[in-house]
Amino acid sequence: MTSLFISAVAAACGMTLFTPRFGTLDRLPVKFAKPLGRRRRSLAFIVVIAGLLMFFLPLVTTDPAVMGHSHWSPWNISRQIYEGNLPPSIPFMTTATFLVLVFAFGALCLDSSRDVLAKIAILGLFTGLASLDDRISFETLFYGKVSYHNHSLVRHVGTGDLMFVLLGAMGCLLYIAFNESSDTKSAPP
């Protein structure tokens, strides 16, 4: 049943991708990307740079201290993995969210399109929401195993601050992308 559904969806996608357009090309509506204004682009740069700087703040906490530290930044975690003090298992979705911020910075440098920024922000929101499940990856990274107590996961690692910052940055980027009123100049009183 599931494979039948998947093959039907794949066939429908293939038909829409490879079906030629009907009509003449001069009748097709042309969609121009709305550029970001100067103020929105500056705000987006500030949000992206602030999000990238959060890579260096200790936003991950460990309850029993690991290697003498109870507060960890993603930079410290990366450095300890590189030096071989921590196992080479990285929390994938949290890393992907930081990479989306890097892509947002590159997109702002190369293109000032509202649509591109909105798509990157939506992708970042999805990876940020998926990174909420990285708590187990952090637990495995620091302690080597996931411990259970009374059939509930005992959490030794707190990543709430990091997830709040990453989701907040992506939400701000999405708001900046669609808030055109911040580009208009207010009339003098």
N, C-alpha and C positions, 0 to 999 in steps of 0.2 A: 504494500500500500504506500509506504513512504517512498520507495524507489520509483513507483509510478508517478507520484506527485512531483518528485524532483525532476524526472525526465520530462514531464509536461511543462514545468516551469522553464527548464533549459530549452525546450523546443520553442516556447513562446518568446523567450529572449532572443533566440537565434533568428526567429522569423522577423522580429522587429528590428534587429540590427542589420540584417542583410536584405531587407525589402527596399527596393528603390523608391525614392520619393515620387509622388504623382504630381502632375502639374508642371508648370515652368518654374525655373529657378528665380525669375524676376518677381514672382508673387510671394516668395517665401519671406516671412517677416524677419528682419534683421534685428537681433537683440544686441544692443550696445551695453557693455558693462559700465555701470555707473562708477565714476572714479570717487575715491575718498577725497574729501576736502583737506585743506592744510591742517586744520585743527584736529579733525578726526584721525588723520594719519599720525600726527604728533602724539595724540593720546594713545593710539595703538602701539606706537614705538615704546612709550613709557610703560604700558602694561606688559609688553613682551619682554622688555629688558628687566623689569621688576620680577617677572616670572622666572626668567633665566638666572637672575641673581639669587633666587630662592634655592638654587642648586648648592649654594655655599652656606646656607643657614642650617643649624641643627634642628630639624623638624621631626626626626624619627627618634623615638625614645625606646629604651630597653629597660625592663624592670630589674632583673638581675643584670648588673653591669657586664658588658662584654669588653674584654681587653681594657678594663679600667674606665670605660666611657659609658654613660647612660644616655647621652644625647648625641645623635649622629646626624651629619648632613649627608646628602647624596654624594657630595664630593669626597668626604671621608670614607664612605662605604666603597666608592669606586677605587680610591687609592689603596685601601686595605685589600680589596680583591686583586688589584694589580700587583701588590707586593706579596701576595700569596698567604696573607694572614687570615683571610676569609675564603670560603669555597667559591669557585667561579660560577655560581648560580645567581644571576641577576633577576630582580623583579621585572619581568618583561613589559607589562603594560605601563608601569610607572616610568620606565625608560622611554617607552614609545610616546608618552605624554610630553616628556621633556623634548623629544625629537620633533614633535609637532610644534612646540614653541620655537625651535630652531628654524623649522620650515616657515613659520609665520614671520620670523625676522627676515628671512631671505625673500619672502614674497613682498614684504613691505619695502625692502630695498629695491627690488626689481620692478614691481607692479603696484600700482595704487588703486586696484580694483576692489570695490566693495564686495562683489560676489566671491572673489578669491579669498578674501579675509573671512567672509562668513562661512565658506565651505571648510576652511582650515579650522575655524573655531568650533564648528559642529563636529568635525572629526576629533578635535581635541576633547570636546565634551564626552563623546562616546568612549575614547580611550581613557579619559579620566574616570568615567563611571565604571569601566571595566577594571581599572586599577584598584578599585575598592576591594577586589578579591585578591590583591597581591599581599594581603596581610599574612597569608600562609607562606608565601614565598619569602617574605622578610623573616618570618619565624624560622624557616628552614635555613636561611642564609646565616642567621646569627647563632642558632642553637643546634642546627643539624637535624632536628626532628620536630614534629608537631606533637605536643603533649595533650592528652585528654584527661579530664578529671570529672567524674560523675557525668559522663556522656556529653559534656560540653567542652568546647575548645578553650583551654586556658591560654590567655593571650599575654605574652611577655613583651610584645613589640607594639608600640603605638604609632600609627601612621596617620592619624586623623588630621593633624595640622598640615602635613604635606599634601594630603588629598584636598583639604579645604582650600589651600593656596592655589593648587593646580586647577581645580574646578572653578575657582573664583576668577582666575586669569582668563580662562576660556570663556566664561560667561561674560566678562567685561569686553573681551574682543568681539563677541557676538553682538552685544549691545552697541558697541561703537560702530560696527559695520552697518547696522540698520538705523541708527539714530542720526538722521540727516539734519535734524534741527540744531545740532551742536555746531554745524558749519556756518549757519546763517548768522550774520552779524546783527546784534540788537541795535535798534534805533536809539540815538541819543535822546535823553529826556528833555 
